[in-house]
């Protein structure tokens, strides 16, 4: 039986499928970087190299004059990289996107225009309810860089600054042990015929790992304590060598503290660091030994710790030198700025390529995790519960 004739071919009669590709419209960013006014804060969010990369991609960067001086970046460095420089603070805060290291003060928040995108640290335990009320009133979209996750589910900004703090803790201890700093006149380094320094590290996280790496590199003998067997196993694996590790048993910790020359506290808690070294333990330590309490920004893990500053960084108690500065990375402001800038730059370029923060958050779960306010609506459960404020799930607002 012959097929009926038709003006259409067999292929034309078959069901046709068509994929419609929705192109993502690239957006141009206008970023404002104000000068940091927080106490002893010398870091800056973007280095001149990062600014150059952004400008070459068609974005604008407006920097307040002197914003990079603390990290030894001059206005000329930024100008040559393509940034616009201004002395007008209000003009910088008038940009559609604001980048800061420290969270803005209430006075600085008042300068920010409605609907602005703010990217900075949050430091929830140092904030007030009024801070979030202003953000709500001005419908600001705010991201905390310490909450942003990468593809591996880790916090890149926290890790980078922890690496600096861990390495710096050993360098600071080395300086304090010298005779010029009231120390015992001991040198880090395994000098032939001289017993190596003994370093006790409490906490096997990122800070503890990099402190251990630096101490071993200088030839010290180390002992690492942590409550997690998994972390102790990981730190030995990451450093590719075996050394003394122990769970946090008071008997072994007390014995180690009596012999050590340096104690580094690097333990964090949910709301505050647990006190793991009592005053009696500190009294039993050698005169002239050094304590570096890196956990001091969360209350400290050593009972005798008291907050100090970069101007007066240490004090002596029970014959033991205590260094308890909360913001150790700011001491190495240029390195810390470069580390922060390396994290910010790819995110900013990704935000632009996706057509803005809102679109970028749809595709990037890690970036979305850093959001704590979306157009004035609180989206972070920790913030809402901490201050007794209403909050919403960002997934309900975006999708």
Secondary structure as the mmCIF struct_conf table of DSSP 4:
data_model
#
loop_
_struct_conf.conf_type_id
_struct_conf.id
_struct_conf.beg_label_comp_id
_struct_conf.beg_label_asym_id
_struct_conf.beg_label_seq_id
_struct_conf.end_label_comp_id
_struct_conf.end_label_asym_id
_struct_conf.end_label_seq_id
HELX_LH_PP_P HELX_LH_PP_P1 UNK A 2 UNK A 5
BEND BEND1 UNK A 7 UNK A 8
HELX_RH_AL_P HELX_RH_AL_P1 UNK A 10 UNK A 13
BEND BEND2 UNK A 14 UNK A 14
HELX_LH_PP_P HELX_LH_PP_P2 UNK A 19 UNK A 21
HELX_LH_PP_P HELX_LH_PP_P3 UNK A 23 UNK A 26
STRN STRN1 UNK A 30 UNK A 33
HELX_LH_PP_P HELX_LH_PP_P4 UNK A 34 UNK A 36
BEND BEND3 UNK A 38 UNK A 38
TURN_TY1_P TURN_TY1_P1 UNK A 39 UNK A 40
BEND BEND4 UNK A 45 UNK A 45
HELX_RH_AL_P HELX_RH_AL_P2 UNK A 48 UNK A 56
TURN_TY1_P TURN_TY1_P2 UNK A 57 UNK A 58
STRN STRN2 UNK A 60 UNK A 64
TURN_TY1_P TURN_TY1_P3 UNK A 65 UNK A 68
HELX_RH_3T_P HELX_RH_3T_P1 UNK A 69 UNK A 71
TURN_TY1_P TURN_TY1_P4 UNK A 72 UNK A 72
HELX_RH_AL_P HELX_RH_AL_P3 UNK A 75 UNK A 80
TURN_TY1_P TURN_TY1_P5 UNK A 81 UNK A 82
STRN STRN3 UNK A 84 UNK A 86
BEND BEND5 UNK A 87 UNK A 87
HELX_RH_AL_P HELX_RH_AL_P4 UNK A 89 UNK A 93
TURN_TY1_P TURN_TY1_P6 UNK A 94 UNK A 94
BEND BEND6 UNK A 95 UNK A 96
STRN STRN4 UNK A 97 UNK A 99
BEND BEND7 UNK A 101 UNK A 102
HELX_LH_PP_P HELX_LH_PP_P5 UNK A 103 UNK A 105
HELX_RH_AL_P HELX_RH_AL_P5 UNK A 106 UNK A 111
BEND BEND8 UNK A 112 UNK A 112
HELX_LH_PP_P HELX_LH_PP_P6 UNK A 113 UNK A 113
TURN_TY1_P TURN_TY1_P7 UNK A 114 UNK A 115
STRN STRN5 UNK A 117 UNK A 120
HELX_RH_3T_P HELX_RH_3T_P2 UNK A 124 UNK A 126
HELX_RH_AL_P HELX_RH_AL_P6 UNK A 129 UNK A 137
TURN_TY1_P TURN_TY1_P8 UNK A 138 UNK A 139
STRN STRN6 UNK A 141 UNK A 144
TURN_TY1_P TURN_TY1_P9 UNK A 145 UNK A 147
TURN_TY1_P TURN_TY1_P10 UNK A 151 UNK A 152
BEND BEND9 UNK A 153 UNK A 154
HELX_RH_AL_P HELX_RH_AL_P7 UNK A 156 UNK A 177
BEND BEND10 UNK A 178 UNK A 178
HELX_RH_3T_P HELX_RH_3T_P3 UNK A 179 UNK A 181
TURN_TY1_P TURN_TY1_P11 UNK A 182 UNK A 182
BEND BEND11 UNK A 183 UNK A 183
BEND BEND12 UNK A 188 UNK A 189
TURN_TY1_P TURN_TY1_P12 UNK A 192 UNK A 193
BEND BEND13 UNK A 194 UNK A 194
HELX_LH_PP_P HELX_LH_PP_P7 UNK A 195 UNK A 197
STRN STRN7 UNK A 198 UNK A 202
BEND BEND14 UNK A 205 UNK A 205
HELX_RH_AL_P HELX_RH_AL_P8 UNK A 206 UNK A 217
TURN_TY1_P TURN_TY1_P13 UNK A 218 UNK A 219
STRN STRN8 UNK A 221 UNK A 225
BEND BEND15 UNK A 227 UNK A 227
HELX_RH_AL_P HELX_RH_AL_P9 UNK A 229 UNK A 239
TURN_TY1_P TURN_TY1_P14 UNK A 240 UNK A 240
BEND BEND16 UNK A 241 UNK A 241
STRN STRN9 UNK A 244 UNK A 246
HELX_RH_AL_P HELX_RH_AL_P10 UNK A 250 UNK A 259
BEND BEND17 UNK A 261 UNK A 261
STRN STRN10 UNK A 262 UNK A 265
BEND BEND18 UNK A 270 UNK A 272
STRN STRN11 UNK A 277 UNK A 277
HELX_RH_AL_P HELX_RH_AL_P11 UNK A 279 UNK A 283
TURN_TY1_P TURN_TY1_P15 UNK A 284 UNK A 284
BEND BEND19 UNK A 285 UNK A 285
HELX_LH_PP_P HELX_LH_PP_P8 UNK A 286 UNK A 286
TURN_TY1_P TURN_TY1_P16 UNK A 287 UNK A 288
STRN STRN12 UNK A 290 UNK A 293
HELX_RH_3T_P HELX_RH_3T_P4 UNK A 294 UNK A 298
TURN_TY1_P TURN_TY1_P17 UNK A 299 UNK A 299
BEND BEND20 UNK A 301 UNK A 301
STRN STRN13 UNK A 302 UNK A 302
TURN_TY1_P TURN_TY1_P18 UNK A 303 UNK A 304
STRN STRN14 UNK A 308 UNK A 308
BEND BEND21 UNK A 310 UNK A 312
STRN STRN15 UNK A 314 UNK A 317
TURN_TY1_P TURN_TY1_P19 UNK A 318 UNK A 319
STRN STRN16 UNK A 320 UNK A 323
STRN STRN17 UNK A 325 UNK A 325
BEND BEND22 UNK A 326 UNK A 326
HELX_RH_3T_P HELX_RH_3T_P5 UNK A 328 UNK A 332
HELX_RH_AL_P HELX_RH_AL_P12 UNK A 333 UNK A 353
TURN_TY1_P TURN_TY1_P20 UNK A 354 UNK A 355
BEND BEND23 UNK A 356 UNK A 356
HELX_RH_AL_P HELX_RH_AL_P13 UNK A 357 UNK A 363
HELX_RH_AL_P HELX_RH_AL_P14 UNK A 365 UNK A 369
TURN_TY1_P TURN_TY1_P21 UNK A 370 UNK A 370
STRN STRN18 UNK A 371 UNK A 374
TURN_TY1_P TURN_TY1_P22 UNK A 375 UNK A 376
STRN STRN19 UNK A 377 UNK A 378
HELX_RH_AL_P HELX_RH_AL_P15 UNK A 381 UNK A 387
TURN_TY1_P TURN_TY1_P23 UNK A 388 UNK A 388
HELX_RH_AL_P HELX_RH_AL_P16 UNK A 394 UNK A 398
#
